[in-house]
Amino acid sequence: MNADQSIVLFDGVCNLCNGLVQFILPRDPAGRFRFASLQSDAARRLLKGDAPVETIVLIEEGKTYVKSAAALRIARRLRFPWPLLYALTVVPRGLRDIVYDWVARHRYVWFGKRDVCMVPSPQWRGRFME
């Protein structure tokens, strides 16, 4: 892994989370992000134990970010106009995470859930950790 690369850990059975990964991939042409589902052995190794399935996790420069902090840091590294969302960091994290938690609590009802984790297409397979 390059020093410039970051790892996004996502709920592999959540349709919203899978959609987010599918959104990130083409907007990250430099390949800065690698991915693994929170249900994977790779995530357990990286997080040294059980992974929290209710949140997105970003590992960047040796630091771990969750919830809205992770989402905004991801947006910051995508192609324009998505880095503009990083301006939302002026909103206190507690308030941002209240909204994040509300969406996370309802994501399976609103967007559905898969029986198994997403299998990446051959085009993107190299960006996923095993």
N, C-alpha and C positions, 0 to 999 in steps of 0.2 A: 504494500500500500504506500502511495506517495504521501509526503508530509502535507500536501495540499488537499488530500482526500479526507472526506468525512464519512461517517457511517450513520445511516438512518435505519433505526429499528422500528418496525411497524407491526400492527396486529394483522397477521397474515390471513385471517378469516373474515375480516371486516371489509365490506365493499367500499366504504368511504376511504379507508386507509389504503386499500389497493388502488383506488382511483387517484389518491394523492400521489402514490408512487408513479402511476402511469402519467400523471401530470408533470411530475418533476423530470422524468427521464428525457423527454425531448427539449426541455428548457434548460438542460444542463449539458450542453454540447461538449464542454471540456471534460466531462466525466469526473467531476469533483466528488460526487456522491456515490457511495456503495450502499447496498441494501441487504437487510436480513429480516426475516419475520421474528417477532418477539417469541414465537413458539419454537424457534430453531435452537440447535445446540450452539451455533455461533453466538446468538444473543445471550444464552446462559453463560457462555465462556466470557464474553465481553463484560457482562454485568455481574459476573461472579456469583451466580445463583439464579433464583427465580426472577424472571422478567415481569415487570408490571404491564399487563396486557391492556390496561385502560388508558394508556398514553403513548404518544410518539416519543421516541428517544433519539437524540442526536449526540453523537460522540465526535467532538471536533477539537483538535489540538490537545488531546488528552483530557478534556473536560466533558462532562455529561450534562446535557440540557434536556428538560422534559416540558411537556405541555406547550403553552403559548411561546415560551422562550425558544424551544426547539423549532416550532413552526415558523417563527419570525426570522430566526437565524438561517433556516433553509431558504426562505423567500429572499433573503438578502443576497444569496449567492446564485440566484437564477438570473436568466436574461431579463432585461428591461421589458416591462414596467414593474415586475414583481418585487424588486428590491425596495420600491417605494413603500411597501407594507411595513418595512422595518421601522418606519417612523412611529408605528403603534407602540414601540417600546417606551414612549413617553407616558403611556397609560400604565398605572401601577400594575405590577405583575399579579397581585391578588385579584384585581378586577378582571384582568385578561383571563386569568385561570378560572374564574367563576363561569365565564362564557364558555371557555374550553371544556370544563367539566360538564356543563349542561349539554353541550353537543355530544360529548363522549358518552354520557349516560343514555342518550337516545339514538346513537348511531346505528345500532342493529335494527331498531324499529323503523327508522327513516330510510336507511340505505340497504338493509339486509345483511345477511351473513352467509358465508360459504361453508360447505362441509369440510373442505380441506384448504390448506394454504395455497396461495397463488403460485403458479408455475410460470416463470418469466419466458417470454418469447425468445427464440434463438438470437435475435438482434440484440437483446439486452442481457442475456444470460451471464456474460462476463462481469456485469456490474453487481451481481448478487453473490453473497457469501454463502457458503455451505455449512 
